[in-house]
Amino acid sequence: MSTTAPRLLQVARTERVTPGMVRVTLTGEELAGFPGHGPDRRIKMFFPVEGQERPAVPRASTGGPVWPAGEARPAIRTYTVRRFAPDAGGHGELDVDFVVHAGHGPAAAWAVSAAPGDWVGVSEPGGRWEPDPAAVHHLVIGDESALPAIATVCETLAEAAPGVPVRVVAEVADAGEEQTLPGDVAVTWVHRGDAPAGEPLVAAVRAAQLPGGRGQAWLSGESAAVKELRAHLLGERGFDRRAVYATGYWRAR
């Protein structure tokens, strides 16, 4: 956990991006100085539990975070900053996208019912992915849980590597979950249907025709699929180990 105390922010508005994704826009005085711009910027979010208006958040100390005595701990989950606009809405705005579905957990349940004025805690962002200036093509892979990060990676590549081909392979439930991605990218949408999560994505990447030369790959999503795809890129595709950034976001099995 960050050595800086989480910021308490409030919901400004919500939006249905697709039937299965909700965007929550946050704002507040404590957003001042937030270092949120960049690709794949991950934050921990602190969600209030039953009986709380605001979530309990720890204060920073030299010995680590100190939680308030006598208060229930919040539900804590990791999400990606989809957009940070420091000059919007007076105090700035922070967008976070949530995948929502039947049986969703506490974070998605909060997002579905979030209303203006609701409180949530947000940590300082982390993330270390950067474009490889030597890459002659980029491969970006993920499922719907990775789409917010995929969008920020595409935005960064459009600015940092104009003219370098970017191929995106993204698995979603169906055509209704497709989104418009930033930049001049070639997108292959893979519809999961009733197949196990990750299997269609793995098959699509294995079947993809990729350019020659040094490539850089970013991939996130279901952990088993990410592990298999990383091995495929390093082995059969011959990617340099330092040019493959892979993170498992969740586990299906």
N, C-alpha and C positions, 0 to 999 in steps of 0.2 A: 504494500500500500504506500501511496505517496507520503512523503514527509510533510506535505502541505495539507492543511485541513480542507476537506471537501467544501464546495460552495453550495449554498442553499439557493435554488432557483425556483421560479414559478412558471407554470404553463401559460403561454400567451394564446396559443390556438392549436388545434389538431386538424389533420387532413388525411383522408383515405387516398393513398397513392395508388393502390390496387386493392382488389377485394381482400387480399391477404396481408397488406402492409399499411400500417398507420404511421404518419409522420407527426411528431410532437415538437412544437417550437417552444423553446424555453427562453426566459429573459429574467432580468433582475439586476440590482445594484452590484451583487457579488460577481457578476460576469465581467466586470472591469478587469482588464489585464489578462484575460484568459488566453493562453497560447494555443488556440484551437485550429489554426490554419495549417493545412498540409495533408498529404495522403495517408490514409489508413491510420487516423488518429483515434486511439482507443481510450475510452473512459470507463471508470467504474461508476455505476449509478446506485444510489441509496434510496430505496423505496419505503415509504411509511408502511407500518404494519397496522393491524386493526386497533383502533382507538387513538391513533396518532394523526394530527393534522400535518405536522412536519416530521420527517424521519429523524431519528437520533443519528448524529454524525460525530465522529471523533475529532478532538482537537489535536493539533500537532504538538509533539514534544521531542526533546533530544533523545528520549528513550523509546520513541515510537508513538503510535496513535493512542490516545487516552479516551475511552468511551465514557459518556456521562453516566453517573451512577444511578441505578434505579430505573433506567429506561430500557425498553425492549430494543434489541438490535434490529436494524432494518434488513430487508432482503437486499442483497447486493449482486448485481450482474454486470457483465462487461458488454459495452456497445461501442459503435463507431460514430464519430462525429460526421454527419452527412454534410452539414454546412455550418460555418461560423461567420457571422456578419457583425463585426464589432461596432459598426455605426448605425445599425438598423434599430428601429423602435425605441430610441432613447438610450437604453442601457446595452444594446446589442442583442443579437438573437443567435440561438444555438439549436440546430435541427438534429433530431435523432429519429431514425426509422426503426420500427418494431415489426417483426414478423408475427402475425396473429393467426391462430388456428384453433380448432377444437382441442380442449384440454391444455390450453396454453398456461405457462407458469405465471408467477407473481408479477414479473416485469411486463409481459404482454397484457395481462389482465388489467394492470394499472393503466397502460397506454390506451386500451379500449375505452375505459371509463374516464380518462383524464379530461378535466374541464379547466377553463381559464381560472387562474388563481391557485390551482393545486401545487403543492410543494414536492420537490425531489432534490436529492443531493447529487453532486457531480464532482468527481475527482479531477485532478490535473491530467491532461492527456499524455499518453505514451505512444510510441510507434517509431520504428527505425528504418522503414523501407524507403529507399531512394532509387530513382532511375539510374541505370547503368549507362553512362555516356558512350560506352563502346558497343552497346547492343545495336544490331542492325534490324532486329524485330523484337516485339514484345508479345507475350502470351499471358492473358489474364483469365483466371479460371475460378469459378465458385458457384454456389447455389444461392437461393434467395436470402439466406442469412448473411451472405457476403456482398449483396448488391450495393448497400450503402458505401462500403469500402471500395468496391470495384469502381463505382462512380468517381470517387475521389482520386483513385489511381489513374483513371482515364483523363480526368481534368489535369492532373499533374503532368502526364505524358504529353498532352496536347500543348502545354506550355514549354516543357523542358526538352521534348524530342519531336518537334514538328516535322512532318514528312516521314518519320520512321513508322513502318507498319505496326498496327496494334490489332491483335486478334483476341476477341473475347469469346469464351465458351461458358455459358451460364445455364444451369439447370433450375427450372421452376416447375410448379405444379401443372400449369397449363398456359394457354396463350393469354389468358386474362392477367397473368402475373408478369408479363413482359413490361419493361420500362425503356424509355429513351435514355441512352447513355451519352455522356458528353464526348466531344471530340470526333475526329474522323476515324471511327473504329469499325472493324468488320465483326459483326456479332452473330454467333451461332446460338440460337435459343434451343434448349433441349427440354422437352416436356416430359415430366416424370410419370404422369398418369398414376397407375397402380403399382409401378415398379418400386422396389426398395430404394430409399433415398441414397443417392450417390452412384448407383449402378449405371444409369443412363449417362451421367456426366463422364464417368470413366470411359465408357464405350465411345462416346463422342470424341474425347481427346485422343484416344488411341487411333481413331479413324481419321483424324484431322490431317490435312496436308499442310505442312509448315515450311516456311522459307529456310534456305540454308544459311550458314553463317552463325555468328554468335547471337544467341537469343537470351532474353531475360524473362523469367516467369514469376508471376505472383499468383498464389492459389490459396483459397480458404474455403471452409465449408464443413461438411460432415467428416469427422476425424478419420475414419477408416478409408474413405474415398481419397482424402488428401494424402494420406500415407501411401496408398497405392499409386496415385498420380505422381507424387514426388519421385518414387522409385522408377516409374516409367520414364519420366523426363531425364533423370540422371543416367539411367541405363540405356534403354532403347533409343532415346532421342539424343543422347550425348550432350545435354546441357552441363555447363560448368556448375559445380556444387555451389559456388559463391553467387551464382546468378539465378538461383531458385529460392524464393521466399515462400515458405509453406506454413500455414497455421490451421490446426483443427479447431473449429468454433464450437462444435457440439457432437454428441455421439448418438447414433441411431440404434446401436446394438453393442 
